[in-house]
Amino acid sequence: MGSAPFKDFAYKDPMKILVIEDDREAADYLQKALSEAGHTAHLASDGEMGFAIADTNEYDVLVVDRMLPRRDGLSVIAELRAHGNTTPVLILSALGEVDDRVTGLRAGGDDYLTKPYAFSELLARVEVLNRRAGAKEVETVYRSGDLELDRLSHTVRRSGKEITLQPREFRLLEYLMRHAGQVVTRTMLLENVWDYHFDPQTNVIDVHVSRLRGKIEKGFESPVLHTVRGAGYMLKAG
């Protein structure tokens, strides 16, 4: 792979990328290169870890090595697809025969890059995958019972009554509504709403959840934001 002037590849739309790669040197190289190109890259060193992270967090693109310890890359991709995860996947592999590439794509991969590779090509492929995904119709209105959030107008209403939220509260509610009916852990909120930009030992999540709960429940008949003891939170209409 060698060195590269990563900043020369800077991309105007920052991406959040998960790299599942057991070769530590290769993984560190990719993380550094993607970071210097303006993106956020998280690492997973084996298939089990990679699946767990990708299954519970949101990424723009997954970069998955085919040969991984504990669980091979194709198995990780196939199960993610079975769980309804549609995040674009770029498969990395030293196996470059036509049959190998076909197998990878049929397992749920969106693109296939053979090792060794040039970082400029990997980045270009990741950008293309992200653009394709962004071109799909994006849901702009989320509803849970009588609660409605409109991403375009940046408004929230319950039973037709408009509720004013601060930017972080809006982001928090949007994430909860996108996962309505599911348990959302503190780690998920930390990664997807705050991007780790504070000490995880503080009570900032609890404070924001409490404020949000007060705004979307006070004066209404039933609670919608529930605390799941020992697990996290769930948005669910009564």
N, C-alpha and C positions, 0 to 999 in steps of 0.2 A: 504493500500500500504506500509506504513512504510518506514523506512530509508533503504538505500542501498549504498554500496561502489561503486558509479557510475563509478569511474575511472577504476575499474576492468573490465568494459565492453567495454573499448576503442576499437573502430573499425578503421581499417586502412584507410578506404575510407570515409571521412567526408560527411555527408548528410545534405541537407537543408529540413527541415520538418515543415509543418504547422499543428498545433494542434488546432482543433476547439472543444472547451470544455467550457461549461458555469460554471462549478464548479471551482471557482477561486483557491481553495487550490489544487485540483487535477491538474489543468492546470499549476500552478507554480511548483508543484512537477515534472511533466513531463518535463517542460522546463529546470529545474535545472538538472534533471537526464540525459537528452539527451545532454545538454551542457557539463556536466562532462564526458560523454562518447565520446566527441569529435565532436559533431554535432551542427548545428545551428537550433534552434527551435523558430518559431514565433507563436504567440497566437492570436486566435479570440474567442470572448466570446459569439457569437450567430450565428445563421445560415446565416442571411443576410450579416453580416460582413465576415464570413468565405467564403461564395460564392464569394463576391466581391474581396477578396484578392486572392483566388485560381484561379479566372477567369482571373486575370490580371498579375499574377506573376508565376514564374516557381519554382516548388518544386520537390524533389526526391520522397517524400511520403507525403500523407495526412493522419492524424490520426483524425477521425471524430466521435464525440459522437453522438449517435442516437437521443437522446432526447435533443433538443436545443430550446431556446426561439426564437421568431420571425420567425423561419423557421426550420423544423426538418431536421436532418442529411441526411435521405434518399432522401429528396427533393433536398438538396444541391448537393448530389452525382449525382442524375439523371439528373439535369440540366447541371452540368459540363460535363457529358458524351454527352449530347445533343449538347453542344458547341464544341465537339471534343477534350475535355481535357482527356487525357489518363493516367494522373498521378496515380500511384498505391494508393489505399485507404484501410486503416485498420479501420474498424468500431469498436467502443467501445460501449458496451451496457450492461445494467443490465438485458435485455431481452435475455435469453439464450436457449429458447426452439428451437427445430429443425426448426419449421415453421418460427420463428423470424430470425434465421440465414439464411435460404433460401431466405426470403424476402429481407434481407440486401444484399445478394450476387446478387440477381436478379436486385436490384436497381442500381447496378454498382460497388458495393464493391468488393475488391479482397481478403479480409480476414476479419474474424470476431472474436473479442476477448471479452469474457464476463467479466464484473466487478463482484467482485474485481479481480484484476490480479496482477501478479508479474512483476516488471519492466523488469527482465531478459527475460521473455517470450515475452513481448511487443517488446523489442529491437530486439530479435531474429527474430520475425515475420516481423518487419520493414526492417531488413537487407535482409531477403529472398525476400521481395517484390522489394527492390531496385536492388538486383542481377538479378531477373527475368527481370525487365525493362531494365537493362543494357545489358542483353544478346540479346535483340532484335536488329535488324539491325539499325545502327545509320547512319543518313545521314551525309556524309562527304564533299560534295560539294554543295554550295548554288549559285544560279544564279538569277540575276535580270537584264533582258535586256542583254547588253553586259558586265555586271559586274559579275565577278566570284570569289568566295572565296573557297579555298581548305583548310579544317581544318587539314588534314594529313600532307601536305607539308608546311602548314602555309604560303601560297602565295595568293596574290590578283592580278587579272588581269582585265583590261578593254580594250575591243577591241583587245585582245591578248597582250597588253602591260603590263608588270609587274609593280606593284605599291608597293613601300616599306612603310610599316606601323610600328609604334612602337607597343609594346605588348598591351597597353591599347587601342590604336586605332583599332587594329585587333579585340580585344574583343568587342569593341563598334560596329564595322561594322558587325561582326558575329551576334550579337544580333539583329541588325536592319535588316539583311538579313533573319534571321529566322522568322522575323515578317514583311517581305516585303508586302507592300500594306495596312498595318495596322498602326494606329496612336500609337506611342510609347511615353508614357508620361515620364516626368523627374523622377517621382517616380519609374517607372519601371526600368529606367536606373540606378537610385541610388541603387536600391535593387539588380539588377541582374548583373551589370557591375562593380559597385564600392562597393557593399556589405555594404553600409552605412559607409565606412571608411573615411569620411570627413564631414565637416560641410555643411549641405544641403543648407545653405544660400550663399555659395561661388558660383562663376561662372565657376567652373571647368568643368561642363557638356558643357556649351556654348563654352568654349575654345577648348575642345576636338572635339566637333562637327564641329566647324569652321575649325580646322586643318584637320580633316578627309575630310570635304567637299572640301577643297582646293586640297587635294591629289587625290580624285577620280573624280573631275570635271574639274580641270584646264587642258586645252588643248583638251578637248572633246566637242562634239557638244551640248549635252543636259544635264541639271541638273538631278540628281537622288536622292539627299538627300534634302527633302523639309521640311521647317518649317511650322507647322500647328499652326497658331496664337492662343494662349491661351490654347493649348492642348499639343503640343509636337513636335515630328518629324515623318516623314514617308519616307521610302526608296521606291521609285517607279520609274521604267524606264519610260522615256518620250515617 
